[in-house]
Amino acid sequence: MTLYQVLFLFFCYSFLGWVLETTQAAVKERRYVDRSALFGPLCCIYGVSAVVITVALQELRGNWLFLFLGSAIYATVIEWITGHLLEHFSEARWWDYSSHRWQLDGYISLPMSAVWGFLGMAAVQWGNGWLLFLYRLVPVWLAKPLILAAVLILVLDMIGTVLTLYGIVHRLPRVEALSNRLAMVALRMGTWILFRTEGRITRAHPDVSFAPRRTCEKATVFARGCDFYKIVLLFFIGAFLGDITETIFCRITAGVWMSRSSVVWGPFSIVWGLAIALVTLLLYKYKDRSDRFLFLMGTFLGGAYEYLCSVFTELVFGTVFWDYSRIPFNLGGRINLLYCFFWGIAAVVWFKAIYPHISGLIEKLPMVTGKVMTWALILFMTCNVAVSCMALGRSQTRAAGIPAQSAWEQYMDDHYGDERLAVIYPNAIRVE
């Protein structure tokens, strides 16, 4: 599936989601209600969910149970994240499932998760085929420019919406105070977009308020709570501890020492680092809930996350970095029930035993030292990931018999040849 096809599906499902939401609201309130927060008739949460489900679960087509469960989990997580992001930026609740049974924060509920499961299953089983058939009817010379134009319009639309949610419209200076003519034109355009976006959002979602943003007190403790700096540092700690844990686990179970790193420089597992960062970000407000709650959340979220990582790395790098086909109760060799339980146990241990101590140590760092160290680590990992991607990309072209045609390709051949990569990624299996 090409990028243009993916974008086409995104716009189609976003539009169909808008039709569904608007129709439902019209039936419920007996009047027309535009359910889009944007100028355009799009509900992007449907488009994003459909694309994620299509990319991640396409190979489960025909496996009704796991396709339903996977669709429900991915779409529910996206809905939960979207709800909290909108609440954070706009200080308003955009939908509320508090009256539903088995709900969480009023943003997700078991009945709605079931609906997402059926919608995702229908999209993968039938919807994608029909939509891609329609896409192929349009000439390529026409389809690509139309999609690119739609992307540009969507970006401009989203900029206006985001600025509105931030409340910038309440803090704009008077246009007359500007002497620069270009700045006046830009500000007038921005003001026009902001006021009309706010009006549209207010009409579609009456409960949304756009009060000026509250000023934040100056922080006296580094990385207090669950802020940006703490999440980044937890990523590095989780990446390092995850690599060490897997290395020791392989030694105990397989009797050999082998690299479990995701990158070419240092013992860092990106999968574990992202897992620690994401689980902390998603479940921080629930860290004091029961062990059973954290175990169930960790099991489902961890399994879905590992499955998505497996699909992503195979699509991008053409390589399978782990294969659980020999372990009972596995799904496509990407995840298995036992390791899903391990994710659940890890969530409990993390929040109940490890996180409080690590969080306390991070917050003891001096403010300037902590910020400098965090940005230095970000720079290091950015370069690390870039070089790793280049090495894996060159490995693919080298396997296809294509000789090095540039200086960077020759550098990769000299420093990260097949023997070197076999040491860094001993379990990697190249796929077509």
C-alpha positions in Angstrom: 0.0 0.0 0.0 1.5 3.4 -1.0 1.5 6.6 1.0 -1.0 8.2 -1.3 -3.4 5.2 -0.7 -3.0 5.5 3.0 -3.7 9.3 2.9 -6.8 8.6 0.7 -8.1 6.1 3.2 -7.5 8.7 6.0 -9.6 11.3 4.3 -12.3 8.9 3.3 -12.7 7.5 6.8 -12.4 11.0 8.4 -15.3 12.1 6.1 -17.4 8.9 6.8 -16.8 9.5 10.6 -18.0 13.0 10.2 -21.2 11.8 8.4 -21.7 9.2 11.2 -21.2 11.7 14.0 -23.3 14.4 12.4 -26.1 12.0 11.7 -26.1 10.6 15.2 -26.2 14.1 16.7 -29.0 15.2 14.3 -31.2 12.2 15.3 -30.5 12.7 19.0 -31.1 16.5 19.0 -33.5 16.7 16.1 -31.5 19.4 14.4 -28.4 19.7 12.3 -25.2 19.7 14.4 -21.8 19.8 12.7 -19.6 17.5 14.8 -16.3 18.6 13.2 -13.9 20.8 15.1 -12.4 21.8 11.8 -13.7 23.9 8.9 -13.8 20.8 6.7 -16.3 18.0 7.1 -13.7 15.6 8.8 -13.5 13.8 12.1 -9.8 12.9 12.1 -10.0 10.5 15.0 -11.8 8.1 12.6 -9.2 8.6 9.9 -6.3 8.1 12.2 -7.9 5.0 13.8 -8.6 3.5 10.4 -5.1 4.0 9.1 -3.5 2.5 12.3 -5.8 -0.4 12.2 -5.3 -0.9 8.4 -1.5 -0.8 8.7 -1.2 -2.9 11.8 -3.9 -5.5 11.4 -4.3 -6.0 7.6 -2.6 -9.4 7.9 -5.4 -10.5 10.4 -8.0 -10.2 7.7 -10.3 -13.2 8.1 -9.3 -13.7 11.8 -12.5 -12.2 13.1 -11.7 -12.5 16.9 -8.3 -10.9 16.9 -9.2 -8.4 14.2 -12.1 -7.2 16.4 -10.0 -7.1 19.6 -7.1 -5.3 17.9 -9.4 -2.8 16.3 -11.1 -2.1 19.6 -7.8 -1.7 21.5 -6.1 0.6 19.0 -9.1 2.8 18.4 -9.9 3.0 22.1 -6.4 4.1 22.9 -6.5 6.8 20.2 -9.9 8.0 21.4 -8.6 8.2 25.0 -5.4 10.1 24.1 -7.4 12.5 21.8 -9.9 13.2 24.6 -7.2 14.1 27.1 -5.2 16.2 24.6 -8.3 18.2 23.7 -9.1 18.7 27.4 -5.6 19.8 28.1 -5.5 22.3 25.3 -9.0 23.7 25.5 -9.8 23.0 29.2 -13.1 21.5 28.1 -14.6 18.0 27.8 -15.6 17.3 24.2 -17.6 14.0 24.9 -18.6 12.2 28.0 -19.3 8.5 28.5 -19.7 8.8 32.3 -23.2 7.4 32.1 -21.9 4.2 30.4 -21.0 1.1 32.3 -17.3 0.1 32.4 -16.0 3.6 31.5 -12.7 5.3 32.2 -12.5 9.1 32.7 -15.7 9.5 30.6 -13.6 9.4 27.4 -13.7 5.6 26.8 -16.1 2.9 27.6 -16.6 -0.8 27.0 -19.7 -0.3 24.7 -17.9 2.3 22.6 -14.8 0.0 22.4 -17.1 -2.7 21.0 -18.4 -0.3 18.4 -14.8 0.6 17.5 -14.1 -3.1 17.2 -16.9 -3.7 14.7 -16.1 -0.6 12.7 -12.4 -1.5 12.4 -13.3 -5.0 11.5 -15.6 -3.8 8.8 -13.0 -1.4 7.4 -10.3 -4.1 7.1 -12.7 -6.8 5.8 -14.6 -4.8 3.3 -14.2 -1.0 3.4 -10.6 -0.8 2.4 -11.1 -2.9 -0.7 -14.0 -0.8 -1.9 -12.3 2.5 -1.2 -9.0 1.4 -2.9 -11.0 0.3 -5.9 -12.5 3.8 -6.2 -9.0 5.2 -5.8 -7.7 3.2 -8.7 -10.4 4.6 -10.9 -8.9 8.1 -10.7 -5.9 8.8 -12.9 -2.6 9.0 -11.1 -1.8 12.4 -12.5 -5.1 13.7 -10.9 -5.2 11.7 -7.7 -1.8 12.7 -6.3 -2.2 16.5 -6.7 -5.7 16.3 -5.2 -4.5 14.4 -2.1 -1.5 16.8 -1.6 -3.9 19.7 -1.9 -6.2 18.1 0.7 -3.2 17.6 3.0 -2.2 21.2 2.7 -5.8 22.4 3.4 -6.0 20.1 6.4 -2.7 21.4 7.8 -3.9 25.0 7.6 -7.3 24.0 9.1 -5.6 22.3 12.0 -3.2 25.2 12.6 -6.2 27.5 13.1 -7.9 25.0 15.4 -4.8 24.4 17.5 -4.2 28.2 17.9 -7.8 28.6 18.9 -7.5 25.8 21.5 -4.5 27.5 23.0 -6.5 30.6 23.4 -4.2 32.8 21.3 -7.2 34.6 20.0 -7.7 36.3 23.4 -4.1 37.5 23.4 -3.7 39.0 19.9 -2.5 42.6 19.9 -4.5 45.2 18.0 -3.8 45.1 14.3 -3.5 48.9 14.2 -0.5 48.8 16.4 1.6 47.1 13.7 3.5 49.2 11.4 4.8 46.5 9.1 2.3 46.0 6.3 3.2 42.3 5.8 2.7 41.6 9.5 -0.6 43.3 9.4 -1.8 41.1 6.5 -0.5 38.0 8.3 -2.2 38.9 11.6 -5.5 39.8 9.9 -5.5 36.4 8.2 -4.6 34.7 11.4 -7.3 36.6 13.3 -9.9 35.7 10.7 -9.0 32.0 10.9 -8.9 32.0 14.7 -12.3 33.7 15.2 -14.1 31.6 12.7 -12.5 28.4 14.0 -13.6 29.3 17.5 -17.1 30.0 16.3 -17.3 26.7 14.5 -16.0 24.7 17.5 -18.4 26.5 19.8 -21.4 25.7 17.6 -20.5 22.1 17.2 -19.4 21.6 20.8 -21.3 24.0 23.1 -19.4 22.8 26.2 -16.1 23.9 24.9 -14.7 27.1 26.5 -11.8 29.3 25.3 -10.8 31.1 28.4 -7.3 32.6 28.4 -4.6 30.2 29.4 -3.7 30.3 33.1 -0.2 31.4 33.8 2.1 28.8 35.2 4.1 29.4 38.3 7.8 29.2 37.9 9.0 25.6 38.6 11.4 25.2 41.5 11.8 21.4 41.2 13.2 19.8 38.0 10.8 17.5 36.1 8.1 17.6 38.7 5.1 15.3 38.1 5.0 13.9 34.6 6.5 16.7 32.4 8.5 16.6 29.2 11.9 16.3 30.8 10.9 13.4 33.1 9.3 11.4 30.2 12.5 11.8 28.1 14.7 10.7 30.9 12.4 7.8 31.7 12.7 6.8 28.0 16.5 6.6 28.3 16.4 4.7 31.6 13.8 2.3 30.3 15.8 1.7 27.1 18.9 0.9 29.1 17.2 -1.2 31.7 15.2 -3.0 29.1 18.3 -3.9 27.1 20.1 -5.2 30.2 17.0 -7.2 31.3 16.6 -8.9 27.9 20.3 -9.6 27.7 20.3 -11.4 31.1 17.0 -13.2 30.3 18.6 -14.5 27.1 21.6 -15.7 29.0 19.5 -17.5 31.5 17.0 -19.1 29.1 19.3 -19.7 26.0 22.7 -19.9 27.7 24.3 -17.3 25.5 25.1 -13.6 25.7 23.6 -11.7 22.8 22.9 -8.0 22.0 19.4 -6.9 22.5 20.0 -3.3 21.4 17.8 -1.5 18.9 20.6 0.9 17.9 24.2 0.7 16.8 25.6 2.8 19.6 25.1 1.6 23.2 22.9 -0.8 25.0 19.5 0.8 24.4 16.2 -0.9 23.5 14.0 1.6 21.8 11.0 -0.7 22.2 11.4 -0.8 26.0 12.3 2.9 26.2 9.2 4.0 24.4 7.1 1.5 26.4 8.3 3.0 29.7 7.7 6.5 28.5 4.3 5.8 27.0 3.0 3.7 29.9 4.1 6.5 32.3 2.5 9.2 30.2 -0.8 7.2 29.7 -1.2 5.7 33.1 0.4 8.3 35.4 -2.9 9.5 36.8 -3.8 5.8 37.6 -0.5 4.9 39.3 -2.3 4.5 42.6 -5.0 2.3 41.3 -5.1 -1.4 42.2 -2.6 -4.0 41.0 -5.3 -5.8 39.0 -6.2 -2.6 37.1 -2.5 -1.9 36.2 -1.9 -5.5 35.3 -4.9 -5.6 32.8 -4.0 -2.2 31.3 -0.3 -3.3 30.9 -1.3 -6.6 29.4 -3.6 -5.2 26.7 -1.6 -2.0 26.0 1.8 -3.9 26.0 0.5 -6.5 23.6 -1.0 -4.0 21.2 2.2 -1.9 21.4 4.6 -4.8 20.8 2.4 -6.0 17.8 2.5 -2.5 16.3 6.3 -2.3 16.8 6.7 -5.6 15.0 4.6 -4.5 12.0 6.3 -1.1 11.8 9.9 -2.4 11.8 9.0 -5.1 9.2 7.4 -2.5 6.9 10.1 0.1 7.3 13.3 -2.0 7.5 12.1 -5.2 5.9 13.4 -7.1 9.0 11.8 -9.1 11.7 13.6 -8.4 15.0 11.8 -11.1 17.1 9.7 -14.1 16.3 7.5 -15.9 18.8 6.2 -18.5 16.4 7.6 -21.4 18.5 5.9 -20.1 21.7 2.3 -21.3 22.4 -0.6 -18.9 22.0 1.2 -16.5 19.7 -0.3 -14.2 17.1 1.6 -14.2 13.9 4.8 -14.7 15.8 4.6 -11.0 16.8 3.2 -11.4 20.3 2.3 -14.2 22.6 0.1 -14.6 25.6 2.9 -15.2 28.1 4.8 -12.1 27.1 1.6 -10.1 27.2 1.3 -11.2 30.8 4.9 -10.0 31.3 3.9 -6.6 30.1 1.1 -6.6 32.7 3.5 -7.6 35.5 6.0 -5.0 34.3 3.4 -2.3 34.6 2.6 -3.2 38.2 6.2 -3.5 39.2 7.1 -0.3 37.5 4.4 1.9 39.2 4.4 0.2 42.6 8.1 -0.4 43.1 10.4 1.3 40.6 8.9 4.5 39.4 8.6 6.3 42.8 12.3 5.9 43.4 13.5 6.8 39.9 11.1 9.8 39.8 12.5 11.0 43.1 16.1 10.7 41.9 15.3 12.6 38.7 13.6 15.4 40.6 16.7 15.9 42.7 18.7 17.0 39.7 19.6 20.7 39.6 17.3 22.6 37.1 20.0 23.7 34.7 22.0 20.4 34.9 18.8 18.3 34.2 17.8 20.4 31.2 21.3 20.4 29.6 21.6 16.6 30.2 18.2 15.9 28.7 18.8 17.9 25.5 22.3 16.3 25.2 20.8 12.9 25.4 18.1 13.8 22.9 20.8 14.9 20.4 22.8 11.7 21.0 19.8 9.4 20.5 18.7 11.4 17.4 22.1 10.8 15.8 22.1 7.2 17.1 18.7 6.4 15.5 19.6 8.1 12.3 22.8 6.1 11.9 21.0 2.9 12.8 18.3 3.6 10.2 21.0 4.3 7.6 22.8 1.1 8.5 19.6 -1.0 8.2 18.6 0.7 5.0 22.0 0.1 3.4 21.7 -3.5 4.6 18.6 -3.9 2.5 20.1 -2.5 -0.6 23.3 -4.5 -0.1 21.2 -7.7 0.2 19.6 -6.8 -3.1 23.1 -6.7 -4.7 23.2 -2.9 -5.2 26.7 -1.5 -4.8 27.5 1.6 -2.7 26.8 4.6 -4.9 27.5 7.4 -2.4 29.9 8.3 0.4 27.5 7.5 3.2 26.7 4.1 1.7 30.4 3.3 1.5 30.8 4.4 5.1 28.0 2.1 6.1 29.6 -0.8 4.3 32.9 -0.1 6.0 31.7 0.3 9.5 28.3 -1.5 9.7 28.6 -4.4 7.3 26.6 -7.6 7.5 29.0 -9.2 10.1 28.7 -6.1 12.4 24.9 -5.9 12.1 24.7 -9.7 12.8 26.4 -9.0 16.2 24.1 -6.0 17.0 20.9 -7.7 15.7 21.5 -11.4 16.1 17.8 -12.4 15.9 17.0 -10.2 12.9 15.4 -12.0 9.9 15.2 -10.2 6.6 11.9 -10.6 4.8 10.8 -9.7 1.3 
